[in-house]
Amino acid sequence: MKRTIFEPEHEEFRELVQTFITKECLPHIDEWERNGIVDRAAWTKAGEMGLLGLRVPEEFGGAGMTDPRYDAVITEELALAGVSGLALQLHNELLAPYMLDLTNDEQKARWLPGYASGEIITAVAMSEPGAGSDLRGMRTTAIRDGDHFVLNGAKTFISNGLISDLVVVAVKTQPQEQPTKLSLIAVERGTPGFERGRKLDKVGAHSQDTSELFFADARVPAANLIGEEFRGMNYLMRNLASERLSIAISSVASARRAQQLTAEYVRSRKAFGTTIGSFQNTRFVLAALHARTQAVQSFVDTCLRGKVDGDLTIEEAAAAKLLATELEFDAVDAGVQLHGGYGWMEEYPIARMYRDVRISRILGGSSEIMKEVIGRSLALEGPA
């Protein structure tokens, strides 16, 4: 099916992204997996090639590309190539609203040049040991003390937790007077009292460093407050639709990759005197996945068009994430099954995909939460 969401200029940009992946990522993936972290050189090279902070204005060293389809191209190509560790998606898409829309002029001048060059790698810290999806249950505090905030608490499951130079942290600045109000504060590398915990031993995505963060009387300048105090929940919630659409874009591309890998395998693998691809079951499984992928890709592209036009809804983004991540898992699971015993061997890319993609149905809001978001919009309760 011909896709109409992208223009010729996006396809030209796609060639640049593919060049970056081929030269700067694919030769190093196994090393990154062994080390449990992506080398910083990949980040600075991405910055040199203009692949970081696409929305950053030219005056701060960015490209000034406000069209979200360019970010979508990067997200798609990383997924299609199986590059699961280099979190450009997090840096470019999830952090952009905080770095560009909520910062003041002084903060922009201080952070945006490094954000666009790869010298400042970013992360966002919301989840806590006792509060995952329950944002109001956060316990990390930041108490005002003159020209500083004093942070105490802990965060967990933080992507880019070890490599990041600037972390946007969700905190409570007046836990007694305003116990349900959150604020956002940027904490920079080297801040006294700010410590990185262990690199978490995850099932998959080993090269994408995920860690714990600890704050023990960490003194952060008040000038690092992002946006207005007490409006953190509003900022976090209004960015959820974009985050979930980004996950959907990655997941449907990953589903396509799983089917490509599987199709290549079944064409060459022989059993009972013929190729596995000649079996009716193989055709039926891949035919059903192909049909689902066409439908989900079309819906995700429609949601991306909605983001371009500024009318993407929370419910649409939730539906896109639900459909795409469930498709991704089913496509990879079927791929492992059709690979047989070889699907369980690390030398086959489908095996790595199997452990890498499982998190997609959890991060950014689990599939159950997506159903709840969609279900609430249906107004099924009726009159009391």
Disulfide bonds with the S-S distance in Angstrom:
none
